[in-house]
Amino acid sequence: MTSIAPSGFRTHEVFNQAPPRVDVNEYTSNAPLVEGVARYDADWAQQELTEVGALVGTESFQHDAELANTITPEFHSHDKYGNRIDEVEFHPAYHRIIGAAVAHGAHTSAWADPKPGANVARAASFMMFAQIEPGHSCPISMTHSVVPALDFSPELAELWLPRLYSRGYDGRLAAPGEKPGVLFGMAMTEKQGGSDVRANTTRAVENSDGTWSLTGHKWFCSAPMSDGFLVLAQTGPGLSCFLVPRVLEDGTRNVFRIQRLKDKLGNKSNASSEIELDGTVGHLLGEPGRGVRTIIEMVSRTRLDCVYGSTAGMRQSVAEALWHVRHRAAFGATLIDQPAMTAVAADLALESEAATATALRLARAHDADADESEKAFRRLATAVAKYWICKRGPHHAYESLECLGGNGYTEAFPLARRYREQPVMAVWEGSGNVIALDVLRAMTREPESVAAFDAELAEARGASVLFDAHHDRMRGALAELATLDQAQAQLRARAVAASMALGLQASLLLRTAPSAVAEAFLAARLGADRDLEYGSLPAGTDFAAILDRH
């Protein structure tokens, strides 16, 4: 392209810029994802995943992602006549994106058709949609995660599960039975408590017809235009869980007063709100006073989706970085061919592949055919992965952004948005300390989870001296942790969780990835000269073998 000045002279020609990264199939171009899907018994989903990969790679889908994040949700408390409506208006691009995700089963396909690999296929689809537009994945995740909670009340499950399993989407507020499908949100935390939900003050009183009336507030309620919400409230026996419809079955709008939308660092396409409940109709889910027990599996599933979300962000980051450095030249050579950049790009790719391997292994452990050992493994491994992968996400996004130079720092390219997005995965469903304490809780209350986790790592014993030494150190740290009092154990929790996560990733890569990938990861993360800063790969690393997979 040439710019012509009024006098007729050329000012410059545009060259040495990467072409637009569009019409790249985000599935077939991601070798670790394709291989993992096949490895974990979801080969039957290859065709649909290929279709999703093509869809999210199109220029139109990427433009919708940009629109959804730049023309952000707008709250309308009243209509023009003065009636209270409590509606949030989204750009049509957001509805197109979430409609496509629902149509491809990124929400509840693993529940609707449970079979070996079902959660793996769903994870792959979820991650591809979240790679390009992460905000919509919040209600998609909550809709997936609410399903096990409904099992506590068969009558509610009978009514709502068919709606949840549907692949139809309609963003309007309407009676749930009149819609082609429904989405769910959750409203758990309050101003005074945050993660300490037992400090909640919202109260519920039983009505004569068997419903309950809820009164109180919630400090964070994302996706407030969802059709139903799981809400925690106090009853006589203690904290209880309720299903709160946004619109009642007869079409009457429930009392659901949105106070304002949060002005967040990132996650701009997804509306997060503060709400008040005032005699709001709810349905008891599970037993009174057992609210935490009712939601515990839901929380585990949303934490797993945080792992998927961070992994998706890493994939977008490394894909955009590699696209740039493969097309951009400086100082006489293409950037990717310059040793310093080669090392950084390869290290970013290693982090992404390790996260992908972990996410898909965890997905398989959550399938319906999981035995007791798998369930014990996933209990601890999900928390460990949530802690580490979500914590690595922001720095990974920053280093990837830096590969693009000044372009990366502008909002015209997607990595500025990704850099602001990645921290939410580390905060949502429990920030670092909360998750590290959950790791301790699992070790103490469910010791079988420690044995199952160790057995998973032991599958790679003998394949690497570096790995065996790390595994021995980890075992020693766990044994020492068991002897400490609670205060001292808490001081060690984060370091132990990080060690466990690196051990799990190393074990998985040793067993499933090409040797060049596994060896480079172990040298960079577990070696004597290990450095968690990107670009510190040892001499002799087979960079081409790592980068060709991305």
C-alpha positions, 0 to 999 in steps of 0.5 A: 500500500502506498501513501500519496501526498497532495504534491504527488510524491510518495511518503512511504510504502508499507512493508515488513509488516506481518499479514493479517492472521486470519483464516487459520484453522485454530484446531488443525494448526495446533498440534498439541491440541490435535494429538491430545484429543486423539490420545484421550479418546475424543478422536470421534470429535475431530470433524466438529473440532475442525469446523470450530477451528475454522470458524473461530479463525475467520476474519468475521469471528475475530472482528466480532470478538473485537466489537464485543470488547470495544462496544461494551455491555450497557446497563439499563435500569428503567425503560423509557416509560420509567418501568424498572427493567434491569437489563444489560444490552450487548452488542450483536457481535457478542450474541453471535459469538455465544450463540456459536459456542452454544451451537457447538456444545461448548457449554454442556455437550459433555453432560448431554452425551457422556462417553469416553472423551466427552469432556476432552472434546468439550474442553477443546471446543471451549478453548478454541472459542475462548482463545479468540473471545474469552468474555463469553466463556464465563456464562458458557462455563457456569452453564456447564458447571451448574449441572452436577449441583442440579442432581441434588434436587431431581425435580429441578433437574428434570425441569432444567436439564433439558433446557441446559442441554439444548444447543439453542440460544436466545439472549432475551429475557423471557420465560425459560420454557419459551426459549430454545435453550438457557444459560446459567450464572452464579451469585455467591460472594458478598461485600463483606466476605468474598471467598469466605461465603459462610460470612454471607448475610443474604437470607432466605425464608420459605413460602407457603408454596414451597418456594423461598424468598431471598433478600440481600445483595451480591457483590459479583454477579457475572452474566446477569442476563442469564436465565437462572442463577445459583445463589447462596443464602442463609436459612435456619440450618445455615448457608443453603443453595438456591436456584433463582430464575431471572424470569419465572415460568409464567413470564413474570420477571423475578426481582433481580435489581442490578445496581451497577456494572463493574468497571473491570481491568479486562473481560470487557465483553462479559457484564459483571454486576452488583445485584440486590435481591428483595423478596426474590423467588428461589428454589432450594437446591439440596438440603438446607444448611448444606449449600457449600456441599451442593456447590462444591462440584460446581466450583471444581468444574469452574476451576477446571474451566479457568485452567482451560481459559488460561490455556486458551490465552496462552495458545492465542499469545504464542500463536500471535507472537509466532505469526509476527516473528515469522513474518517480521525482519530486523537487523538483516534477518527474520526475527524467528531466526535470531537466536534470542527471539528463537529461544523466547518463542520456543519457551513460550511454545513450551509453556503453552504445550505443557498447559494444553497437555495438563488441561486435556489430561484433567478433562479426561479425568472428569469423564463419566467413566472415571474410576475412584482413582481418577476422581482422587487424582482430579481432586488434587490435580485440578487445584494444583493446575488452577494455581500454577497455569492461571498464575503463569498466564499473565506473564506469558501474555506479556512476553508474547506481547513484547514479541510484537514490539510496539504493535503488541502494546496497541489495542489494534492487536489482540495481545493487549486485550489478552494481557488484561484478560489473563489475570481474571483466571487466577482470581476467579473461583479462588485466587492464589492463596485460596487455591493453595489452601485448597491443595492443603485441604485436599491433602489433609481430608482426602489423602487418597488424592495425594497417592493418586497424584503421585501415581500419575507422576510415577508413570514417568519415572526412569525416563529422565534423571531431572524428573526423578530428582524433582519427583523425589524432592516433591515427595520429600516436601509433601512428607515434611508438609504433613508434619507441620502445624497449620500456620507453617503448612500455609507458609509452604503451600504455594511453593509445594503447589508450584512444585507439584504442578511442574512435576505433573507437566513434566510427567505428562510431556515425558509420556506424550510429547516429542522428546525434544519438547520434554527435554527442553521443558525439563531443562528449563523448569527443573534443571540446575540452571532453571529459570522461570523467565522466558528465553532461558533454554539451554544450548543444544535445544532443538528449537525447530522441533518445538516451534514446528508444532505451533 
